Amino acid sequence: MAKKETTKSFVLRVDAETMAAIEAWAADEFRSTNGQLQWIIAEALRKSGRLKKTKKGPPAAQDRGASEPQMDTDVTDDH
């Protein structure tokens, strides 16, 4: 039987300036504000060694830069 993933909810109080910055960052990354906060927390936990890196994480925790297509740099000269 697969383990069911659970999510906990809680209230977070953030000053208006910080919230505006988070909302703008989320919009830049095409994430919801909640998703951006989850990503920020997950990144901080991974960088501090408090959360193991996973092969597959929630979409908000994945590095969006790594998903950009790579350009093919092989050049073949048929002449």
Biopython code that builds the backbone (N, CA, C, O; Angstrom):
import numpy as np
from Bio.PDB.StructureBuilder import StructureBuilder

atoms = [
    (1, "MET", "N", (0.842, -1.175, 0.000)),
    (1, "MET", "CA", (0.000, 0.000, 0.000)),
    (1, "MET", "C", (0.890, 1.242, 0.000)),
    (1, "MET", "O", (1.824, 1.334, 0.797)),
    (2, "ALA", "N", (0.605, 2.203, -0.893)),
    (2, "ALA", "CA", (1.403, 3.417, -0.996)),
    (2, "ALA", "C", (1.120, 4.352, 0.170)),
    (2, "ALA", "O", (-0.010, 4.461, 0.646)),
    (3, "LYS", "N", (2.173, 5.022, 0.615)),
    (3, "LYS", "CA", (2.032, 5.989, 1.704)),
    (3, "LYS", "C", (1.353, 7.248, 1.169)),
    (3, "LYS", "O", (1.762, 7.781, 0.138)),
    (4, "LYS", "N", (0.329, 7.719, 1.854)),
    (4, "LYS", "CA", (-0.394, 8.918, 1.440)),
    (4, "LYS", "C", (0.347, 10.163, 1.933)),
    (4, "LYS", "O", (0.703, 10.263, 3.107)),
    (5, "GLU", "N", (0.571, 11.100, 1.023)),
    (5, "GLU", "CA", (1.257, 12.346, 1.379)),
    (5, "GLU", "C", (0.252, 13.279, 2.058)),
    (5, "GLU", "O", (-0.878, 13.437, 1.596)),
    (6, "THR", "N", (0.679, 13.885, 3.149)),
    (6, "THR", "CA", (-0.211, 14.803, 3.860)),
    (6, "THR", "C", (0.329, 16.212, 3.788)),
    (6, "THR", "O", (1.535, 16.430, 3.678)),
    (7, "THR", "N", (-0.575, 17.157, 3.851)),
    (7, "THR", "CA", (-0.225, 18.570, 3.851)),
    (7, "THR", "C", (-0.819, 19.196, 5.094)),
    (7, "THR", "O", (-1.987, 18.972, 5.414)),
    (8, "LYS", "N", (-0.017, 19.983, 5.796)),
    (8, "LYS", "CA", (-0.497, 20.696, 6.978)),
    (8, "LYS", "C", (-0.710, 22.158, 6.633)),
    (8, "LYS", "O", (0.068, 22.769, 5.900)),
    (9, "SER", "N", (-1.779, 22.696, 7.180)),
    (9, "SER", "CA", (-2.072, 24.122, 6.994)),
    (9, "SER", "C", (-1.742, 24.873, 8.264)),
    (9, "SER", "O", (-1.882, 24.343, 9.366)),
    (10, "PHE", "N", (-1.294, 26.134, 8.103)),
    (10, "PHE", "CA", (-1.046, 26.985, 9.261)),
    (10, "PHE", "C", (-1.120, 28.442, 8.827)),
    (10, "PHE", "O", (-1.021, 28.763, 7.642)),
    (11, "VAL", "N", (-1.293, 29.299, 9.792)),
    (11, "VAL", "CA", (-1.369, 30.732, 9.520)),
    (11, "VAL", "C", (0.038, 31.308, 9.569)),
    (11, "VAL", "O", (0.816, 31.004, 10.474)),
    (12, "LEU", "N", (0.350, 32.131, 8.601)),
    (12, "LEU", "CA", (1.657, 32.791, 8.550)),
    (12, "LEU", "C", (1.427, 34.290, 8.479)),
    (12, "LEU", "O", (0.716, 34.773, 7.598)),
    (13, "ARG", "N", (2.014, 35.010, 9.385)),
    (13, "ARG", "CA", (1.903, 36.469, 9.373)),
    (13, "ARG", "C", (3.166, 37.044, 8.746)),
    (13, "ARG", "O", (4.281, 36.762, 9.185)),
    (14, "VAL", "N", (2.971, 37.852, 7.716)),
    (14, "VAL", "CA", (4.085, 38.440, 6.975)),
    (14, "VAL", "C", (3.768, 39.918, 6.769)),
    (14, "VAL", "O", (2.632, 40.280, 6.463)),
    (15, "ASP", "N", (4.775, 40.766, 6.939)),
    (15, "ASP", "CA", (4.528, 42.196, 6.733)),
    (15, "ASP", "C", (4.218, 42.465, 5.260)),
    (15, "ASP", "O", (4.589, 41.682, 4.386)),
    (16, "ALA", "N", (3.544, 43.566, 4.999)),
    (16, "ALA", "CA", (3.047, 43.899, 3.671)),
    (16, "ALA", "C", (4.160, 43.990, 2.619)),
    (16, "ALA", "O", (3.979, 43.535, 1.490)),
    (17, "GLU", "N", (5.295, 44.569, 2.979)),
    (17, "GLU", "CA", (6.399, 44.714, 2.027)),
    (17, "GLU", "C", (6.956, 43.354, 1.619)),
    (17, "GLU", "O", (7.217, 43.114, 0.440)),
    (18, "THR", "N", (7.138, 42.462, 2.597)),
    (18, "THR", "CA", (7.636, 41.118, 2.306)),
    (18, "THR", "C", (6.638, 40.350, 1.449)),
    (18, "THR", "O", (7.025, 39.661, 0.505)),
    (19, "MET", "N", (5.356, 40.469, 1.777)),
    (19, "MET", "CA", (4.325, 39.760, 1.015)),
    (19, "MET", "C", (4.279, 40.246, -0.420)),
    (19, "MET", "O", (4.128, 39.445, -1.342)),
    (20, "ALA", "N", (4.408, 41.548, -0.619)),
    (20, "ALA", "CA", (4.422, 42.097, -1.981)),
    (20, "ALA", "C", (5.607, 41.549, -2.771)),
    (20, "ALA", "O", (5.471, 41.231, -3.952)),
    (21, "ALA", "N", (6.755, 41.439, -2.133)),
    (21, "ALA", "CA", (7.946, 40.902, -2.808)),
    (21, "ALA", "C", (7.749, 39.428, -3.157)),
    (21, "ALA", "O", (8.143, 38.993, -4.240)),
    (22, "ILE", "N", (7.150, 38.661, -2.261)),
    (22, "ILE", "CA", (6.888, 37.231, -2.515)),
    (22, "ILE", "C", (5.891, 37.076, -3.660)),
    (22, "ILE", "O", (6.076, 36.230, -4.534)),
    (23, "GLU", "N", (4.840, 37.886, -3.660)),
    (23, "GLU", "CA", (3.836, 37.815, -4.722)),
    (23, "GLU", "C", (4.439, 38.168, -6.078)),
    (23, "GLU", "O", (4.128, 37.526, -7.081)),
    (24, "ALA", "N", (5.297, 39.181, -6.116)),
    (24, "ALA", "CA", (5.950, 39.565, -7.376)),
    (24, "ALA", "C", (6.886, 38.464, -7.859)),
    (24, "ALA", "O", (6.925, 38.159, -9.051)),
    (25, "TRP", "N", (7.645, 37.862, -6.932)),
    (25, "TRP", "CA", (8.556, 36.774, -7.276)),
    (25, "TRP", "C", (7.762, 35.586, -7.802)),
    (25, "TRP", "O", (8.154, 34.970, -8.793)),
    (26, "ALA", "N", (6.657, 35.261, -7.153)),
    (26, "ALA", "CA", (5.803, 34.155, -7.586)),
    (26, "ALA", "C", (5.297, 34.403, -9.007)),
    (26, "ALA", "O", (5.317, 33.496, -9.839)),
    (27, "ALA", "N", (4.848, 35.613, -9.284)),
    (27, "ALA", "CA", (4.359, 35.945, -10.623)),
    (27, "ALA", "C", (5.474, 35.800, -11.657)),
    (27, "ALA", "O", (5.234, 35.306, -12.759)),
    (28, "ASP", "N", (6.682, 36.223, -11.314)),
    (28, "ASP", "CA", (7.825, 36.094, -12.221)),
    (28, "ASP", "C", (8.129, 34.637, -12.544)),
    (28, "ASP", "O", (8.580, 34.325, -13.646)),
    (29, "GLU", "N", (7.883, 33.744, -11.588)),
    (29, "GLU", "CA", (8.187, 32.314, -11.740)),
    (29, "GLU", "C", (6.965, 31.504, -12.187)),
    (29, "GLU", "O", (7.028, 30.277, -12.266)),
    (30, "PHE", "N", (5.843, 32.196, -12.483)),
    (30, "PHE", "CA", (4.595, 31.544, -12.880)),
    (30, "PHE", "C", (4.119, 30.537, -11.839)),
    (30, "PHE", "O", (3.670, 29.440, -12.171)),
    (31, "ARG", "N", (4.230, 30.940, -10.558)),
    (31, "ARG", "CA", (3.773, 30.109, -9.447)),
    (31, "ARG", "C", (2.713, 30.871, -8.672)),
    (31, "ARG", "O", (2.614, 32.094, -8.773)),
    (32, "SER", "N", (1.916, 30.134, -7.891)),
    (32, "SER", "CA", (1.026, 30.781, -6.937)),
    (32, "SER", "C", (1.878, 31.289, -5.783)),
    (32, "SER", "O", (3.023, 30.871, -5.614)),
    (33, "THR", "N", (1.319, 32.184, -5.001)),
    (33, "THR", "CA", (2.043, 32.673, -3.822)),
    (33, "THR", "C", (2.333, 31.512, -2.880)),
    (33, "THR", "O", (3.435, 31.410, -2.342)),
    (34, "ASN", "N", (1.352, 30.638, -2.678)),
    (34, "ASN", "CA", (1.549, 29.472, -1.820)),
    (34, "ASN", "C", (2.663, 28.573, -2.367)),
    (34, "ASN", "O", (3.520, 28.108, -1.616)),
    (35, "GLY", "N", (2.640, 28.337, -3.673)),
    (35, "GLY", "CA", (3.673, 27.513, -4.294)),
    (35, "GLY", "C", (5.052, 28.125, -4.153)),
    (35, "GLY", "O", (6.037, 27.418, -3.944)),
    (36, "GLN", "N", (5.118, 29.451, -4.268)),
    (36, "GLN", "CA", (6.405, 30.134, -4.122)),
    (36, "GLN", "C", (6.928, 29.988, -2.705)),
    (36, "GLN", "O", (8.113, 29.723, -2.501)),
    (37, "LEU", "N", (6.050, 30.158, -1.724)),
    (37, "LEU", "CA", (6.471, 29.988, -0.329)),
    (37, "LEU", "C", (6.944, 28.563, -0.075)),
    (37, "LEU", "O", (7.937, 28.360, 0.624)),
    (38, "GLN", "N", (6.246, 27.569, -0.634)),
    (38, "GLN", "CA", (6.681, 26.174, -0.476)),
    (38, "GLN", "C", (8.061, 25.978, -1.107)),
    (38, "GLN", "O", (8.914, 25.303, -0.531)),
    (39, "TRP", "N", (8.280, 26.558, -2.274)),
    (39, "TRP", "CA", (9.566, 26.424, -2.949)),
    (39, "TRP", "C", (10.686, 27.087, -2.146)),
    (39, "TRP", "O", (11.764, 26.513, -1.988)),
    (40, "ILE", "N", (10.428, 28.302, -1.638)),
    (40, "ILE", "CA", (11.429, 29.020, -0.843)),
    (40, "ILE", "C", (11.820, 28.197, 0.386)),
    (40, "ILE", "O", (13.002, 28.059, 0.702)),
    (41, "ILE", "N", (10.821, 27.657, 1.069)),
    (41, "ILE", "CA", (11.087, 26.862, 2.279)),
    (41, "ILE", "C", (11.849, 25.591, 1.933)),
    (41, "ILE", "O", (12.815, 25.241, 2.611)),
    (42, "ALA", "N", (11.414, 24.893, 0.873)),
    (42, "ALA", "CA", (12.086, 23.645, 0.471)),
    (42, "ALA", "C", (13.544, 23.907, 0.085)),
    (42, "ALA", "O", (14.432, 23.140, 0.458)),
    (43, "GLU", "N", (13.793, 24.994, -0.666)),
    (43, "GLU", "CA", (15.166, 25.338, -1.057)),
    (43, "GLU", "C", (16.033, 25.628, 0.164)),
    (43, "GLU", "O", (17.170, 25.163, 0.246)),
    (44, "ALA", "N", (15.501, 26.390, 1.102)),
    (44, "ALA", "CA", (16.266, 26.713, 2.313)),
    (44, "ALA", "C", (16.574, 25.451, 3.110)),
    (44, "ALA", "O", (17.678, 25.300, 3.633)),
    (45, "LEU", "N", (15.610, 24.550, 3.205)),
    (45, "LEU", "CA", (15.827, 23.300, 3.939)),
    (45, "LEU", "C", (16.867, 22.419, 3.246)),
    (45, "LEU", "O", (17.710, 21.819, 3.912)),
    (46, "ARG", "N", (16.815, 22.337, 1.905)),
    (46, "ARG", "CA", (17.795, 21.528, 1.178)),
    (46, "ARG", "C", (19.197, 22.112, 1.321)),
    (46, "ARG", "O", (20.160, 21.387, 1.573)),
    (47, "LYS", "N", (19.303, 23.436, 1.157)),
    (47, "LYS", "CA", (20.619, 24.085, 1.242)),
    (47, "LYS", "C", (21.237, 23.960, 2.627)),
    (47, "LYS", "O", (22.461, 23.928, 2.757)),
    (48, "SER", "N", (20.412, 23.891, 3.657)),
    (48, "SER", "CA", (20.936, 23.758, 5.017)),
    (48, "SER", "C", (21.179, 22.302, 5.398)),
    (48, "SER", "O", (21.678, 22.017, 6.487)),
    (49, "GLY", "N", (20.827, 21.378, 4.498)),
    (49, "GLY", "CA", (21.027, 19.963, 4.773)),
    (49, "GLY", "C", (19.959, 19.364, 5.676)),
    (49, "GLY", "O", (20.132, 18.255, 6.183)),
    (50, "ARG", "N", (18.875, 20.067, 5.881)),
    (50, "ARG", "CA", (17.803, 19.578, 6.757)),
    (50, "ARG", "C", (16.727, 18.813, 5.998)),
    (50, "ARG", "O", (15.845, 18.218, 6.618)),
    (51, "LEU", "N", (16.781, 18.816, 4.675)),
    (51, "LEU", "CA", (15.830, 18.087, 3.853)),
    (51, "LEU", "C", (16.615, 17.398, 2.759)),
    (51, "LEU", "O", (17.388, 18.030, 2.040)),
    (52, "LYS", "N", (16.411, 16.092, 2.638)),
    (52, "LYS", "CA", (17.129, 15.341, 1.613)),
    (52, "LYS", "C", (16.617, 15.731, 0.239)),
    (52, "LYS", "O", (15.434, 16.020, 0.059)),
    (53, "LYS", "N", (17.529, 15.736, -0.729)),
    (53, "LYS", "CA", (17.133, 15.992, -2.103)),
    (53, "LYS", "C", (16.349, 14.784, -2.587)),
    (53, "LYS", "O", (16.723, 13.643, -2.316)),
    (54, "THR", "N", (15.263, 15.037, -3.303)),
    (54, "THR", "CA", (14.444, 13.956, -3.830)),
    (54, "THR", "C", (14.513, 13.962, -5.343)),
    (54, "THR", "O", (14.724, 15.007, -5.960)),
    (55, "LYS", "N", (14.334, 12.785, -5.943)),
    (55, "LYS", "CA", (14.325, 12.700, -7.395)),
    (55, "LYS", "C", (13.096, 13.380, -7.964)),
    (55, "LYS", "O", (13.165, 14.047, -8.997)),
    (56, "LYS", "N", (11.969, 13.210, -7.286)),
    (56, "LYS", "CA", (10.737, 13.835, -7.740)),
    (56, "LYS", "C", (10.100, 14.538, -6.566)),
    (56, "LYS", "O", (9.760, 13.907, -5.566)),
    (57, "GLY", "N", (9.937, 15.844, -6.682)),
    (57, "GLY", "CA", (9.317, 16.626, -5.627)),
    (57, "GLY", "C", (8.076, 17.300, -6.150)),
    (57, "GLY", "O", (7.702, 17.125, -7.310)),
    (58, "PRO", "N", (7.445, 18.062, -5.305)),
    (58, "PRO", "CA", (6.280, 18.795, -5.779)),
    (58, "PRO", "C", (6.694, 19.789, -6.847)),
    (58, "PRO", "O", (7.817, 20.292, -6.806)),
    (59, "PRO", "N", (5.820, 20.092, -7.808)),
    (59, "PRO", "CA", (6.186, 21.001, -8.891)),
    (59, "PRO", "C", (6.732, 22.328, -8.396)),
    (59, "PRO", "O", (7.605, 22.914, -9.036)),
    (60, "ALA", "N", (6.237, 22.806, -7.280)),
    (60, "ALA", "CA", (6.715, 24.082, -6.759)),
    (60, "ALA", "C", (8.149, 24.002, -6.282)),
    (60, "ALA", "O", (8.826, 25.026, -6.193)),
    (61, "ALA", "N", (8.630, 22.796, -5.970)),
    (61, "ALA", "CA", (9.976, 22.645, -5.437)),
    (61, "ALA", "C", (10.996, 22.338, -6.515)),
    (61, "ALA", "O", (12.196, 22.344, -6.241)),
    (62, "GLN", "N", (10.556, 22.071, -7.723)),
    (62, "GLN", "CA", (11.483, 21.744, -8.790)),
    (62, "GLN", "C", (12.079, 23.014, -9.368)),
    (62, "GLN", "O", (11.409, 24.043, -9.456)),
    (63, "ASP", "N", (13.341, 22.935, -9.760)),
    (63, "ASP", "CA", (14.027, 24.081, -10.354)),
    (63, "ASP", "C", (13.499, 24.284, -11.758)),
    (63, "ASP", "O", (13.685, 23.430, -12.625)),
    (64, "ARG", "N", (12.849, 25.396, -11.986)),
    (64, "ARG", "CA", (12.264, 25.655, -13.299)),
    (64, "ARG", "C", (13.337, 25.921, -14.352)),
    (64, "ARG", "O", (13.099, 25.687, -15.537)),
    (65, "GLY", "N", (14.492, 26.397, -13.955)),
    (65, "GLY", "CA", (15.555, 26.660, -14.915)),
    (65, "GLY", "C", (16.065, 25.398, -15.569)),
    (65, "GLY", "O", (16.492, 25.430, -16.723)),
    (66, "ALA", "N", (16.030, 24.276, -14.851)),
    (66, "ALA", "CA", (16.529, 23.019, -15.388)),
    (66, "ALA", "C", (15.591, 22.437, -16.430)),
    (66, "ALA", "O", (15.999, 21.561, -17.193)),
    (67, "SER", "N", (14.352, 22.895, -16.487)),
    (67, "SER", "CA", (13.390, 22.327, -17.415)),
    (67, "SER", "C", (13.408, 23.017, -18.780)),
    (67, "SER", "O", (12.696, 22.601, -19.694)),
    (68, "GLU", "N", (14.213, 24.061, -18.921)),
    (68, "GLU", "CA", (14.279, 24.747, -20.198)),
    (68, "GLU", "C", (14.995, 23.867, -21.217)),
    (68, "GLU", "O", (15.966, 23.192, -20.874)),
    (69, "PRO", "N", (14.534, 23.864, -22.448)),
    (69, "PRO", "CA", (15.163, 23.008, -23.462)),
    (69, "PRO", "C", (16.601, 23.423, -23.717)),
    (69, "PRO", "O", (16.929, 24.610, -23.700)),
    (70, "GLN", "N", (17.439, 22.458, -23.948)),
    (70, "GLN", "CA", (18.842, 22.701, -24.235)),
    (70, "GLN", "C", (19.019, 22.840, -25.738)),
    (70, "GLN", "O", (18.379, 22.130, -26.514)),
    (71, "MET", "N", (19.886, 23.754, -26.146)),
    (71, "MET", "CA", (20.161, 23.918, -27.567)),
    (71, "MET", "C", (21.127, 22.839, -28.014)),
    (71, "MET", "O", (22.049, 22.479, -27.282)),
    (72, "ASP", "N", (20.921, 22.331, -29.198)),
    (72, "ASP", "CA", (21.802, 21.333, -29.778)),
    (72, "ASP", "C", (23.017, 22.070, -30.325)),
    (72, "ASP", "O", (22.898, 22.920, -31.207)),
    (73, "THR", "N", (24.187, 21.732, -29.790)),
    (73, "THR", "CA", (25.405, 22.429, -30.213)),
    (73, "THR", "C", (26.225, 21.644, -31.215)),
    (73, "THR", "O", (27.268, 22.119, -31.665)),
    (74, "ASP", "N", (25.767, 20.427, -31.581)),
    (74, "ASP", "CA", (26.466, 19.635, -32.581)),
    (74, "ASP", "C", (26.224, 20.248, -33.958)),
    (74, "ASP", "O", (25.079, 20.450, -34.362)),
    (75, "VAL", "N", (27.295, 20.539, -34.666)),
    (75, "VAL", "CA", (27.170, 21.095, -35.998)),
    (75, "VAL", "C", (27.776, 20.080, -36.965)),
    (75, "VAL", "O", (28.932, 19.680, -36.826)),
    (76, "THR", "N", (26.974, 19.675, -37.945)),
    (76, "THR", "CA", (27.449, 18.715, -38.923)),
    (76, "THR", "C", (27.618, 19.428, -40.253)),
    (76, "THR", "O", (26.687, 20.064, -40.748)),
    (77, "ASP", "N", (28.800, 19.322, -40.825)),
    (77, "ASP", "CA", (29.079, 19.936, -42.115)),
    (77, "ASP", "C", (28.963, 18.850, -43.165)),
    (77, "ASP", "O", (29.788, 17.937, -43.208)),
    (78, "ASP", "N", (27.942, 18.938, -44.016)),
    (78, "ASP", "CA", (27.698, 17.924, -45.038)),
    (78, "ASP", "C", (28.404, 18.219, -46.347)),
    (78, "ASP", "O", (28.149, 17.527, -47.333)),
    (79, "HIS", "N", (29.270, 19.201, -46.404)),
    (79, "HIS", "CA", (29.944, 19.581, -47.656)),
    (79, "HIS", "C", (31.127, 18.736, -47.920)),
    (79, "HIS", "O", (31.805, 18.923, -48.930)),
]
sb = StructureBuilder()
sb.init_structure("model")
sb.init_model(0)
sb.init_chain("A")
sb.init_seg("    ")
for serial, (resi, resn, name, xyz) in enumerate(atoms, 1):
    if name == "N":
        sb.init_residue(resn, " ", resi, " ")
    sb.init_atom(name, np.array(xyz, "f"), 0.0, 1.0, " ", f" {name:<3s}", serial, name[0])
structure = sb.get_structure()
